[in-house]
Amino acid sequence: MLYAGRSHARLMQEQFIAALHDANKCLHLKPRVAIGYIRKFEALYSAKDYDGVLETLSIGVKDARARTLDMSTPEDETEVSVLRWRNPDEVAVNIHRVVEALTLEMPPRLFNTFTGQLCERNDVLGTFKKSDAYKHLLILVASGRAVDQTIIQSVKYHFQYVMLSHRWDTSHPEPSKQDIIADVYSLTKPKGVKKLKQFCRTAAKLGFEWAWSDTCCIDKSNSTEAQKSITSMATWYRRSALTIVHLADVPGPAPELFERSDWFTRGWTLQELLTPPKIRFYKSDWTPLLEGQGTPFNHKEHEPTLDRLTKATGIDKGSLRRFTPSCNDVRERLRWASHRRTTEEEDIAYSLMGVFDLQIPVMYGELKQKALGRLLQEIVGSSGDLSVLQWSGTSGSFSSCLPADISAFQEKHWKSPRLAPDDIARSIKRLRQKVAEDLNNIPSLQRKLRKYHPAPLFMHGRLTLTCFVHHVKDFRRVVKRGSPRESGLYDVWAQGLKPFQVTVESTEHLSTPPPLRNQHDFVVIRPWNPDFHNGFTPDAGGDPERLALEACVQLERPFYALLLSRRRSRYYRRVAGAVVKVGDIMEVLRTISIERLEIF
């Protein structure tokens, strides 16, 4: 084994060609000897001749499987490593599976920031398979130097991509896919290509090979691709290695300039702010908004920037740092979007799909009210969250339950404070004597509730709700002195409730005559919510009297009510909403009913 030993010695001296020569001599004198394959592998690997390494691995595995491998020097433990070798072709199949699964979740088209070429997904895959990184990964796994888990990590690293978030330039046309007729760095038209060049250069400077821009990485002439991109965009941002935000109207680092940027008023930029794990802000000249020693790479980790973001958007810092798309905190998320606008009116709904992790069909031309209505309907259907019914403004054409515009959600969501166990116990003690005679009405409400499913059903613009119903006793228009026009403000009296006021945007619901309206055409409803579960569900177990008293405690609390007008039988329309307080719990117990109403 003279040549094998000398090959190893020369390898230690970085004499790679000489080491390879000795390894080949070893194999020539004693074919299929394990130590010869080991020395040849080491020499080729150190010289970064990856094609030669892969060939050596293939031959070594073939001999090992044919049991023709010569293990003549068992005292050298390095020999047994050949028995752990795997066929590179088999490893390549495993790598391909990982690559295929990962790239299916990527945008279908990316810029190669090093070459400036716009690449289709297959081109991106081809670039990887031709790279030394791919061959190196193949060698590491096939030689047993790395486990299969390394495949996932390495593939993810290679396919990292950067997303661009920006305000579309209205003064200069943005480049489309059809405009990218050569590498982006050589293009001069349209004028908007300058921003694209700077974006690709910035990504490349940060070490990222792949980059995506909504201007030209989507083929908008292909309606199927365009619709799929709209529903996938939030996922792409969430899985990106970095999102670069270009603030074209921010020339300097002054906080007031940052907070007033038009970027914060656009509909699509909400998900582009929330979903990426890492963000870097750039000024109009493409220099970083944050510079200096100690500045974090991820601007979401910079506390002063988070403070500015909260001030500019109204979004809490916890959500800015770690956001999960879902139907949690629905009403608050709608408030975040309520000040934003989009060029295409339907986009105000489509841009929120990624925020709520929902998908609805994209149908441009359906107009804003229908698109927003379909989104809100899907939210209620998926989550059962009725906080979307809390809004002020004009009803939309999709359903009277839902607003005509996202701006109706600008007010903070009213929540009834949760009662602590001690508070419930004190309330039960207070109510025990006060409502003793009227407690007998609770079992009848419990029995009626069994007829209805408590969950809301929202389909085709019609909301079916299980709710407690208070009949309206009277209503009167509030007359304001000196007002040049009739007020839409009304005082309302309903059974068991304190008088309250509502603002009615469309006074046709309350006008008289025509059509002739009276108080019997109106009800105030309290939608069912899980807080009532114990008191109104006998199956929950426990003392029946205590459960009934718990129900009274919940019924006595303030709530967000909907004023409805009856159109026919059980069909209603929303007139207004307001927070109301209970005036007389005993009257409530004597007059309240549980119904399942349809609101359209």
N, C-alpha and C positions, 0 to 999 in steps of 0.2 A: 504493500500500500504506500510505496514511496511517493508516487505521483499525487495520491490523495492528500498525504500529509503536506507535501510541498505546495499544493494548490491552496490549502488552508492558510499556510504561512504567508504566501504571496497576497492572498486576499486581505490579511491583516495589515499588509503594507500598502494596500490600495493599488496593487498591480493587477488590475482586473483582467487584462488580456492574457497576461502570463498565467494567472490562476485558471482561466478558462482553458488555456492550452494544456495545462497539466491535468485538468479534470477530463478532458477529451482523451488524453493519453491513457488515463486510468481505465476509461470505458473501452478503449480500443484493445488494450491488453487483456482486460477481463470484462467482457460485455455483460450487461445486466447486473453489475455489482451495485449494491445499494449506495455505498459510500461514494461511488462515482457520480451517481445521479444527484446526491446531496451537494457535492462540491460544484458540479456544473450549475445546479440551481442557484447556489450562493453567488457564484461568479457572475452569472447572467443578471441576477437580481440586483447585485451591487452596481453593475454597469448600466442598469436600467434598460436592458434589452428585454422588454416585456414579452415580445413575440417569441423570442428564444426560450424564455422561462416557461411560457404556456406549452410550447412544444415538448419541453423536457418533462413537465408535469404529466402530459398526456401519455408519453412513452413509459414513464415510471409507473403510472397507474395501470397501464396495459400489462406490463410485466408482473406487477404485484398480483393482479387478478388471475393471470395465467399461471401463477405459482412458479414462475421462472426467475424470480428475483433472487440474486445471490446475496445471502446474508452471511458472508464468510468471516466477517469481523464483528461478532456480536458484542465484543467488549466495548465497541464504540456505540454508545447509546444513541447517537444521532441517526444511525441507520434506521431505527424503528420508525422514525418520522415519515419515511416513505410509505409505510403501511397506512398512515393517516391521510395520505394524499387522496384527493377526489378528482374525478374527471372534470376538466374545465368546462366542457360542453354541458354537463349536468348542472354545474353551478350556475352557468349562464342562464339556464332555464329558470332557476329560482330567482335570479336577479331580474330577469325579464318580467316575471310575475309581479314583483314588488314595483318595478318601474311602471308597468301598465296600470296597476291599481293607483299609484300615486299621481300619475299624469292625467288620469281620467278626472281627477279633482282639480286640475290646474286649468287656467285659461287655454283655449284652443290655439292661441296665437301669441307669440312673445317676441320682443326685440332682443337680439343678441347685442348687448351693449359694447362688446369688444369689436365687433365687425360692423355694427349698424344695420344688419340685415333683419328684416321682419320674417320670422320663421313660423311655419305651421307646426302643429304638435309633432308630426312624424319627423320633421327636420330637427326639432329639439331632441327627440329620442336618438336620431342618427348621430347628432353631435356628441352625445354622451357615449354611444357605443364605439365611436372612433377615438375617443379621448384616452390619454394615458391613465386618467383617474379610473375609468372603467376597467382597463386591463389590470391595473394595480389592485383594484377591489377583487377581481376574479382570482388573481394570484393569491391574495391573502386568505380568501376563503378556501380555495382549492388546496392550498398547502397546509391548511389547518392552523395557520397563524392568527385567524380571526374566526369568530363564530358567525352563524347566520344573522344574528341580530345586527351585526356590523353592516350588513347589506342595507337594511332599512335606514340606518343613520347616515351612511355614505350617500345613498341615493337621494335622501332628503336634502343633504348638504349640496349636492350637485345641482338639484333642481330648485334651489332657492330663487325666488323672484321678488322684485320690487314693484309696488303699485304706485301710480301717480294719482293724487287727488288735487283738483284745481277748479277754478272758476273758468268756464268756457269764455273765450275772448269774443266779445260781440263786435269789436272793431276790425279784427283780422280773422279770416276764415281758418278754422282748425283743419289740419290735414285728415283726410279719410283714408281708409285702406287702399282705395284706388289711386291715391296720390303717391303712395310709397312704391315708386317704380325703380328705385335703386336703394343703396344703403342710405340710411337717414342722414348721415354726416355729409353726404355729397349733394343733398337736395337744397334748393333755394326757394321753391314754391310749394304750397302757398305760404303766406307770411307767417302763419301760425306754426310752421315747422321749426322755427327758431326755439320755441319753448320745448318741443319734443327733443331736439338735439341736446339742449341743456339738461333735460331730465335724464337722457341716456348717459351723457357724460358724467353726471353726478352719481348715478347708480354704479357706473363702471369704476369711478374713482373710489367708491366705497367698497369695491371688490366684488360686486354682484354681476354675474354674467347675463342674467335675464331680467327683463323689465316689461311692464304692461301699462298701456294708456288707453283710456276709453275712446279716445278720438279715432284711432286707426287700428286698434287690435280687435275691433268688432266689425264684421262686415255688415254694415247697416242695410245694404241692398238685399241681404238674405234675411227675410222676416223671421224664419225659424231660428236662425242663429242669434238674431237680435233679441228675440223674446227669451231664449234660453239664457243668454248673457245677463239679462235684467234679473232673472230669478236666481242666478248663480253668483252675482257680483259680490254680495256680502260674504259668501263663503270664500271667494278668492281673496278678499281683503283680510279675512280672519286668518287664513293660512299663509299669508305673505310673510316673508322674512322682514320686510320693512315697507312702510308707506311714506312716501315723500309728499309733503303738502307744500305746494307753491302758492304763496300769497302775493299775487300780482299787484295788489294795492297797498302793500306794506313795504315802504322803502327803508325803514329803519326799525330799530328794536324797541322804540317807545311803546309802553304798555297800551296807551290809548289807541295807537295806530293798529296794533294787533287786535284789540277787542272790537274795533269798529270795522274790521275787514268784512267785505261782502261775502267771503267764504262761509262765514257763520250764518248767513241768511238763506243759503241754498238747501233745497230738499235732499238731494243726493249726498251732500257732504255730512249729514248726520250719521249715517251708517259708516261713512269713510273715516269719521272721527272715532266712533265707538268700537267698531269690530276689529281693527288691526291691533295686534299686541304691541307693536313698536311703530313709533311715528317720529319723523323729523320735519320740523318746519323750516322753510326757506323763504327769504325775502324776495322782493321783486327782481333783484340782481343775481339771484341764485346763490347767495351766500347764506350760511346757516343763521337762523334767528338767534340761536344761542351759541356763543363762542367763548373760548377761554378754558384755562386749566380747570379740571374738576367737573366740567359740563358733561352730563351723562349722554351716551349715544342715543338712548331712547328718551325723547323729550317728555314722555308720559311719566318719567321718573324724576322730573324736575319740579319741585314743589311750587316755586313761584309761577311757573308756566301753568301748572294745574290750577292755581288760584285764578289766573287770568282766564283760563278756559271756563272755569265755573262761572266767573263774572260775565263772560261773553255769551254763554249758552244756557245758564241756569241748571246745568247738570252737576250733580254732586261728584266729588273727587273719587269716591269709591267706584262709581260706575265708569268714570273716565279711565281709571287704572285697569280694572278687570270687568269687562262687560260680557255678559252671556246673552245671546239672542234668545228670547223666550216671550211668553205671554205673562210674565210676572210684572207687577207694577205697571199695569197697562195704562192707567190714567196718567201717571207721571210721565211715561214715555211719549204719550200723545201731547202732553204739555211741552215737552222738549221740541216737538216738531211744529208746534202751533204758530211760531213766528216765521216759519220758513216758506219759501216759494220755489216754484219750478217753471221752466220755460214751457214744457208740455203740461197742461193742467192735470192730466191723469197721473203724472209722475209723482204728485204729492202723496198718492196712495202706494204706487209701485215701489217708491223709494223706501217705504217703511216695512216692506216684506222681510228684509234682512234684520231689522230691529226686533221684530216679533217672531222670527223664525217660522214664517208662514209663506205659502205660495198661493196666489190666485192667478187665473189666466190674464195675460197682458193683452188688452184690447184697446189700442189707441182709436179714438173717435167715439168712445162711449161717454166721454165727458167726465169732469171731476167728481160730481155728486154721486154718480153710479160707481165709479172706481173706489172712492172713499167708502161708500156704503158697503160695497162687497168686502172690502178689507175689514171694516169694523164688524160686519156680520160674521166673518170667519173668526175674528178674535173671540167674540162671544161664544160661537159654536165650539171653538177649541178649548177655551178656558173656563167658560161660565162666568167670567168677570163682567159684572154689570156696571162697573165704574164708567164705561163708555157712555152711559146714559146721562152722566153729569156734564152738562155743557150749557152754554147760554148763547142764544142767537136764533137764526132762522133754520127751520127744519129743511132737510134736503128732499129731493124728489124720490130717492130710493126708499126711504122710510121716514115717517114722522118722528121716530125714536132717535134718529141720527141727524147730525147737523149738515148744513149745506157746504160748510167750509171748515178746514182744519183749525182755523183761528178761534173757533168756538171753544177750544180746550185750553185757552190761555190761563184761565183762572186755576188756582190750586185746587186739587182734589180734596173735597171734604170727607173726612173719616170720623166715624163715631169712635171716641176713645174706648179702648177695651177695658172692661171691668175686672178688677182684681177679685179673687175669691172672697176677701174680707168685705169688699164693697157689695158683692152679691148677697152675702150673708146679712149685712145690715139692711139692705133693701128688702130682703125677704121678711125680716123681723118687722119692719115698718108696715109692709103691705099685708101681713097675715090677718090682722083684724080688719083693716080697711076694706079689703075686697073679699072677705070670707063668703058673702052671699053670692057674689058674681063668679066665683071660681068654678061653679058648676057649668059655666059656658065653655070652659077650656076643653073638656072631653069631647064636646060636639065639634069643636074646631079640629081636634086631633083626628076624630073619625073622618071628617071631611078631607083632611089633608091626605089620608090614605088613598083617596080617589085620584090624586094628582101626583105627577112626577115633579119633584121640587126644582129640577134643573131647567134652565131656560132653553127654549128651542127657537132658533133664528134661521129661517129659510125663505128665500125668494122675497126678501124685504118685509117679511111678516114675523114679528116677535111674539112668541107665546110665553107668558110669564105666570108663575104661581105667585100670588101676592095677597096681602091683607088689604081689604078694601074699606075705605071711609067714604061715606056718601057726602056730597057737598050740600050744605044747608042754604048757603047764599053766597053771592059775590057781587062786588061793586067796583066800578071804575074809580080810580083815585084822580080827582080833579085838581090840577095844579094851577094856582092863580098866576095869571100873566103868561101862561104857556100858549104859544101861537097855534098849537095843534093838540089834538086829543092825545092823552097819555095812554101808553100801553100797560100801565101799572094798575093792578087790581088787588083789592083786599078779598080774601077768601075765608069762608067759615065752613068747617067740615066737622063731622061727628067725632067728638072726643079730642079734637085738636085745638090748640090755641090759634087764634086768627093769624094769618100769614099773608105775605104779599108775593105776587109773581109778576114778572114782566113778560107780556105776551107780544111777540114780534108780529104775529099775524092775528089781528083782532077779529078776523072773521069767525073764529071759533066761539067768541063770546058776544058777538054783535046781536042786537035785537031791536026792531025787526029789520029786514029779513036776514037769515031765517030765524024764526021764533025760537029762543033758547031759554031754558029755565034750569034751576039748580039740579033738577033730577037727571039732567043729561050729562052730569059731570061726576067724576069720582076722583078721590085722591088715593093713590096706591103706595104701599110699602112693599117692594119686591122681597121675596123670600131670600134669606141668607143663612149661612151655616150657624150663625149665633143662636138661631132658634131651634137647633137640632134637639138639644136635651129636653127643653120644655114641651115641644110639640111632637116628640117621637117617643111614645110610651115604651117601645122596645128597648130604649136606651137603659132601662132598668132604674131602680131606685123608688123612693117613696112618691106615690102619685101626687100627693098634696104639694110636696116640695117641688116636683117637676112643674106643676101648674103655676106655682109661685115664681119659679125661674122664668117661665114664659111671660108672666106679668112684668117681671123686672125688665125683660127685653122689650116688651111692648110699650113700656113707659119711657123708653129712651128716645132722644131726638133721632131723626132719620132724614135721609134725602128722599123726598117724595116726588112723584110724578102726578101732575094734574092731567087727567084724560077726559076727552069728550067722547060720548057714545055716539056711534053712527047707526048701528043696527045690532040688535041682539047683544052678542059678546064682542063685537068688533069696535075698537077704539082708535083714537088718534091722540098723540101727545100734544098738549097745549103749552105746557111749561114745566119747569122743575124748580124745586126750592127745598132748603133745609127747614123742617118744621118740628115743633115741639108738641108733646102730648099735654093737653090741658086737664082732662078728667079721665083717669084710668078706668074708673067704674063705668063711665059712659062708653069707653072703648070696648070693654068686655061685654057690654050689653048689646052693642050695635055692630061691632066689627064682623066681617065675614072673610073666609078664605075662598078665593076664586082663581081660576086659570083663564086669563084674558088673552085675547089676540089683539095686538097693536100693529097697525099697518101705516 
